[in-house]
């Protein structure tokens, strides 16, 4: 029987193949939209960073995700036959034998000392995730050599070179140069297969529409803020160029670039066609035109006469909504996105996910 994939998520063919030892998965994400199993627990500023109703649809309790349920990376793991990834910084109940997740909500590409006021959430920028990855690779083998339960919970040394490294580009900051540096660092220590998501249409999120001064002339025919989306598109153009250069610089790497922007923009602007409603209104939030308040986000509570009261609760049916909390997507939307990318239709090169997992060099 084939061994399960090993997935390394860091917020990220052709020809005949056999599924023998499928990849493990490693996830690095610097995103507030993912995936993000792209939103793993890391250096939490509050003890309840993901309060209920987060997780209510699938897990039925908060599960370290800004969503009512599963993220795109969760669906990727399911499709590869891999259990959901344990967060690198989660010290209780973790199992890294099938992969690891270094992602954290609110993280950035640039070092945190230049971006803390910008994102305000996480000190775990992409370069920090890269250092954690390298440290994990070294220390996991030292500890695994002790045998016993450690052999069960930690990956074998060769899993890292066979792993699918997923990178999800977020909207906290956008810089292609440092992104390329991190991919090269991972390649240097053995990473070979990369699945890279570009950034989404930031101008369509309640977070952007509510918080920033946007004139009527800057709103496109669908309701998105054009200036923000233009920045996202410009970054994605540069990112794709960077991926092309990485393919030249890293000859043994298999790098798949996935156009998440087009998918999310299509989903939001044609919501009814795909069975969704109110695409610009957050399912879980508090007040305002977009049901979004940066000071009272999903799950926010106040105390009234000694009793804690939830003032930012979820909508009646999250399965009909796209945006969960003003920034992140609902499980239903994440599932729809995954179903579009799994067969390679939005990938460059257009290779199905399971073929990308085998790390063969792209033509």
C-alpha positions as CSV (number, residue, x, y, z in Angstrom):
1,X,0.0,0.0,0.0
2,X,1.3,3.5,-0.8
3,X,2.7,5.6,1.9
4,X,0.7,8.8,2.6
5,X,1.9,12.2,1.3
6,X,4.1,14.4,3.4
7,X,3.0,18.0,3.4
8,X,5.0,20.9,4.5
9,X,3.1,24.2,4.4
10,X,5.3,27.2,4.8
11,X,1.9,32.0,4.7
12,X,2.6,28.0,-2.4
13,X,5.0,16.3,-13.4
14,X,4.1,15.8,-16.5
15,X,4.4,12.2,-17.7
16,X,3.6,8.8,-16.4
17,X,3.9,8.2,-12.6
18,X,3.1,5.7,-10.0
19,X,1.9,6.6,-6.5
20,X,4.3,4.7,-4.3
21,X,5.6,7.1,-1.6
22,X,3.5,10.1,-2.2
23,X,4.8,13.4,-0.9
24,X,4.5,14.8,2.5
25,X,3.2,18.3,2.8
26,X,5.0,21.4,4.2
27,X,3.0,24.6,4.4
28,X,4.4,28.1,4.7
29,X,1.9,30.9,4.4
30,X,2.0,34.6,4.9
31,X,-1.6,35.2,4.4
32,X,-4.8,36.2,6.1
33,X,-6.9,34.5,3.4
34,X,-5.8,31.0,3.4
35,X,-5.3,29.0,3.9
36,X,-4.4,28.9,5.1
37,X,-4.3,25.9,6.9
38,X,-2.9,29.1,6.4
39,X,-3.8,30.2,9.7
40,X,-2.2,28.0,12.2
41,X,-1.6,28.9,15.9
42,X,1.5,31.0,16.4
43,X,2.6,33.4,19.1
44,X,-0.9,34.4,19.9
45,X,-1.4,37.8,21.3
46,X,-4.6,36.6,22.9
47,X,-5.5,33.2,24.3
48,X,-8.6,33.0,22.1
49,X,-7.3,34.1,18.8
50,X,-9.8,31.9,17.0
51,X,-12.9,32.1,19.3
52,X,-16.2,30.5,18.4
53,X,-18.1,30.6,16.1
54,X,-14.8,29.9,14.2
55,X,-14.8,26.2,13.3
56,X,-18.5,25.8,13.9
57,X,-19.4,24.1,10.6
58,X,-16.9,21.3,10.3
59,X,-15.0,21.0,13.6
60,X,-17.9,22.2,15.8
61,X,-15.4,24.1,17.9
62,X,-12.5,26.6,17.3
63,X,-9.8,24.7,15.4
64,X,-7.0,27.2,14.9
65,X,-8.5,28.5,11.7
66,X,-10.2,31.8,10.8
67,X,-13.2,30.2,9.1
68,X,-16.3,28.3,9.9
69,X,-14.6,25.1,8.8
70,X,-11.8,23.8,6.5
71,X,-9.3,25.9,4.5
72,X,-8.0,25.2,1.1
73,X,-4.9,23.5,2.5
74,X,-7.2,21.2,4.5
75,X,-8.8,20.1,1.2
76,X,-5.4,19.7,-0.4
77,X,-4.4,17.4,2.5
78,X,-7.6,15.4,2.2
79,X,-7.1,14.9,-1.6
80,X,-3.6,13.5,-1.0
81,X,-4.8,11.2,1.8
82,X,-2.9,13.1,4.5
83,X,-4.3,14.0,7.9
84,X,-4.7,17.8,8.6
85,X,-1.3,19.3,9.3
86,X,-0.1,20.1,12.8
87,X,1.1,23.6,13.5
88,X,4.9,23.8,14.1
89,X,4.3,25.9,17.2
90,X,1.5,23.7,18.6
91,X,3.2,21.8,21.4
92,X,0.2,19.6,22.4
93,X,-1.1,16.7,20.4
94,X,1.0,17.3,17.3
95,X,1.9,14.7,14.8
96,X,4.5,15.7,12.2
97,X,4.9,12.3,10.5
98,X,2.8,13.4,7.5
99,X,3.6,17.1,7.4
100,X,3.9,20.4,9.2
101,X,2.4,23.8,9.0
102,X,4.5,26.9,9.6
103,X,1.8,29.4,8.6
104,X,0.3,32.0,10.8
105,X,-2.5,34.5,10.4
106,X,-1.4,38.1,10.0
107,X,2.1,37.2,9.0
108,X,4.0,39.1,6.3
109,X,6.8,38.6,3.7
110,X,8.9,41.4,5.0
111,X,10.6,41.2,8.5
112,X,8.2,42.1,11.3
113,X,10.0,45.2,12.5
114,X,9.0,46.9,9.2
115,X,5.4,45.6,9.2
116,X,4.0,45.2,12.7
117,X,2.0,48.4,12.5
118,X,0.7,47.2,9.1
119,X,-0.6,43.8,10.0
120,X,-0.6,44.1,13.7
121,X,-1.0,40.4,14.3
122,X,2.0,38.1,13.9
123,X,5.7,38.4,14.4
124,X,6.2,35.2,12.3
125,X,7.1,36.7,8.9
126,X,8.1,34.5,6.0
127,X,11.8,34.6,6.8
128,X,11.1,33.5,10.4
129,X,9.0,30.6,9.0
130,X,11.9,29.7,6.8
131,X,14.3,29.6,9.8
132,X,11.7,27.5,11.7
133,X,11.6,25.1,8.8
134,X,15.3,24.6,8.7
135,X,15.4,24.2,12.5
136,X,12.6,21.7,12.4
137,X,14.4,19.6,9.7
138,X,17.5,19.4,11.8
139,X,16.0,18.9,15.2
140,X,13.3,16.4,14.1
141,X,16.0,14.0,13.0
142,X,18.0,14.4,16.2
143,X,14.9,13.6,18.3
144,X,13.7,10.9,15.9
145,X,16.9,9.0,16.3
146,X,16.0,8.4,20.0
147,X,13.4,5.9,18.7
148,X,10.1,4.9,20.3
149,X,7.2,7.3,19.9
150,X,9.5,9.9,18.2
151,X,9.8,7.6,15.2
152,X,6.0,7.6,14.9
153,X,5.5,11.4,15.3
154,X,8.4,12.8,13.3
155,X,9.2,12.6,9.6
156,X,12.0,10.6,8.1
157,X,15.0,12.6,6.7
158,X,14.1,11.9,3.1
159,X,10.6,13.1,3.4
160,X,11.7,16.7,3.2
161,X,13.1,16.4,-0.4
162,X,9.9,14.5,-1.4
163,X,7.5,16.9,0.3
164,X,5.1,19.2,-1.5
165,X,5.9,22.7,-0.2
166,X,2.8,24.9,-0.4
167,X,3.1,28.7,-0.2
168,X,0.1,30.9,-0.1
169,X,0.7,34.6,-0.9
170,X,-1.3,36.8,1.4
171,X,-2.3,40.5,1.4
172,X,-0.5,41.8,4.4
173,X,2.4,42.9,2.3
174,X,3.6,42.1,-1.2
175,X,7.2,41.8,-2.2
176,X,8.5,39.2,-4.7
177,X,12.2,39.6,-4.0
178,X,12.1,38.2,-0.4
179,X,9.7,35.5,-1.5
180,X,12.3,34.3,-4.0
181,X,15.0,34.4,-1.4
182,X,13.0,32.1,0.9
183,X,12.2,29.6,-1.9
184,X,16.0,29.4,-2.6
185,X,16.7,28.9,1.1
186,X,14.2,25.9,1.2
187,X,15.8,24.6,-2.0
188,X,19.2,24.8,-0.5
189,X,18.2,22.6,2.4
190,X,16.5,20.0,0.2
191,X,13.1,21.3,-0.8
192,X,12.3,20.4,-4.5
193,X,8.5,20.6,-5.1
194,X,6.6,23.9,-4.7
195,X,2.9,24.7,-5.1
196,X,2.5,28.5,-5.0
197,X,-0.7,30.5,-4.8
198,X,-0.7,34.1,-5.9
199,X,-2.5,36.8,-3.9
200,X,-6.3,37.3,-4.2
201,X,-8.4,40.3,-5.0
202,X,-7.8,42.4,-1.9
203,X,-10.1,45.1,-3.2
204,X,-13.1,42.8,-2.9
205,X,-12.8,42.1,0.8
206,X,-15.0,43.8,3.4
207,X,-11.7,44.5,5.3
208,X,-10.5,46.8,2.5
209,X,-13.9,48.2,1.5
210,X,-14.8,49.2,5.1
211,X,-11.4,50.4,6.4
212,X,-10.0,52.6,3.7
213,X,-11.2,55.8,2.0
214,X,-12.4,54.7,-1.4
215,X,-14.3,57.0,-3.8
216,X,-17.3,55.9,-5.9
217,X,-15.2,56.2,-9.0
218,X,-12.7,53.7,-7.6
219,X,-15.4,50.9,-7.3
220,X,-15.6,48.6,-10.3
221,X,-18.9,47.4,-11.8
222,X,-19.0,44.5,-9.4
223,X,-18.4,46.4,-6.2
224,X,-14.6,45.8,-5.7
225,X,-12.1,48.6,-5.0
226,X,-10.0,48.9,-8.2
227,X,-6.9,50.5,-6.7
228,X,-6.4,47.5,-4.3
229,X,-7.0,45.0,-7.0
230,X,-4.6,46.7,-9.4
231,X,-1.9,46.4,-6.7
232,X,-2.7,42.7,-6.3
233,X,-2.5,42.2,-10.1
234,X,0.8,44.0,-10.4
235,X,2.3,41.9,-7.6
236,X,1.0,38.7,-9.2
237,X,2.7,39.7,-12.5
238,X,6.0,40.2,-10.7
239,X,5.5,37.0,-8.7
240,X,5.0,35.0,-11.9
241,X,8.2,36.6,-13.3
242,X,10.0,35.6,-10.1
243,X,8.7,32.0,-10.4
244,X,10.0,31.9,-14.0
245,X,13.4,33.0,-12.8
246,X,13.4,30.5,-10.0
247,X,12.8,27.7,-12.5
248,X,16.0,28.8,-14.2
249,X,18.0,29.3,-11.0
250,X,16.8,26.1,-9.4
251,X,17.1,23.4,-12.1
252,X,16.0,20.5,-10.0
253,X,12.9,22.3,-8.6
254,X,9.3,21.6,-9.8
255,X,7.4,24.9,-9.2
256,X,3.6,25.2,-9.9
257,X,2.1,28.7,-9.9
258,X,-1.6,28.8,-9.1
259,X,-3.8,31.7,-10.1
260,X,-5.9,32.1,-7.0
261,X,-6.7,35.8,-7.9
262,X,-8.7,34.8,-11.0
263,X,-10.6,32.2,-9.1
264,X,-11.6,34.4,-6.1
265,X,-12.5,37.3,-8.3
266,X,-14.7,35.1,-10.4
267,X,-16.3,33.6,-7.4
268,X,-17.1,36.9,-5.8
269,X,-18.3,38.7,-8.9
270,X,-20.4,35.8,-10.1
271,X,-21.5,34.6,-6.7
272,X,-25.1,33.7,-7.7
273,X,-24.0,31.6,-10.6
274,X,-22.2,29.4,-8.1
275,X,-24.9,29.2,-5.5
276,X,-23.6,32.0,-3.1
277,X,-25.2,35.2,-2.0
278,X,-24.2,38.6,-0.5
279,X,-20.5,38.2,-1.6
280,X,-19.3,41.5,-0.1
281,X,-20.9,41.0,3.3
282,X,-19.1,39.1,6.0
283,X,-21.0,36.1,7.5
284,X,-19.5,36.6,10.9
285,X,-19.1,40.2,12.1
286,X,-20.7,43.2,13.7
287,X,-22.5,46.0,12.0
288,X,-21.9,48.3,9.1
289,X,-22.5,48.0,5.4
290,X,-20.3,45.0,5.2
291,X,-21.0,43.4,8.6
292,X,-17.3,44.2,9.4
293,X,-15.8,46.1,12.3
294,X,-12.1,45.9,12.8
295,X,-12.6,46.5,16.6
296,X,-15.3,43.9,16.9
297,X,-14.4,41.0,14.7
298,X,-15.9,37.5,14.5
299,X,-16.6,36.1,17.9
300,X,-16.2,39.4,19.7
301,X,-17.8,39.6,23.2
302,X,-18.8,42.2,25.7
303,X,-19.8,41.8,29.3
304,X,-23.3,43.0,30.2
305,X,-24.3,43.0,33.8
306,X,-21.7,40.4,34.5
307,X,-22.7,38.1,31.6
308,X,-20.5,37.6,28.5
309,X,-22.5,38.3,25.4
310,X,-21.4,37.6,21.8
311,X,-21.9,40.6,19.6
312,X,-20.2,39.4,16.4
313,X,-21.9,36.1,15.6
314,X,-22.2,34.1,12.4
315,X,-24.9,34.3,9.8
316,X,-27.7,31.7,9.6
317,X,-26.2,29.6,6.7
318,X,-22.4,30.0,6.1
319,X,-22.6,27.6,3.2
320,X,-24.3,30.3,1.2
321,X,-21.7,32.9,1.9
322,X,-18.2,33.5,0.5
323,X,-16.5,35.8,3.1
324,X,-16.4,34.5,6.6
325,X,-15.1,37.4,8.8
326,X,-14.3,40.2,6.4
327,X,-10.9,38.8,5.5
328,X,-11.0,35.0,5.3
329,X,-13.3,32.7,3.3
330,X,-16.0,30.3,4.4
331,X,-15.5,26.6,4.2
332,X,-17.9,26.5,1.3
333,X,-15.9,29.1,-0.6
334,X,-12.6,27.3,0.2
335,X,-14.0,24.0,-1.0
336,X,-15.2,25.7,-4.3
337,X,-11.7,27.2,-4.8
338,X,-10.0,23.8,-4.1
339,X,-12.3,22.1,-6.6
340,X,-11.2,24.5,-9.4
341,X,-7.4,24.2,-8.7
342,X,-7.1,20.4,-8.0
343,X,-7.1,19.4,-11.7
344,X,-4.5,22.0,-12.8
345,X,-6.9,24.3,-14.7
346,X,-5.6,27.4,-13.0
347,X,-2.0,26.3,-12.7
348,X,1.2,27.1,-14.7
349,X,2.1,24.6,-15.9
350,X,-1.5,23.1,-16.1
351,X,-0.7,20.0,-14.0
352,X,-3.1,18.3,-11.5
353,X,-2.2,18.6,-7.9
354,X,-1.3,14.9,-7.5
355,X,1.2,15.1,-10.4
356,X,2.8,18.2,-8.8
357,X,3.2,16.0,-5.7
358,X,5.8,13.9,-7.4
359,X,8.3,16.6,-7.8
360,X,9.3,15.9,-11.4
361,X,10.9,18.8,-13.1
362,X,8.5,20.9,-15.1
363,X,9.3,21.1,-18.9
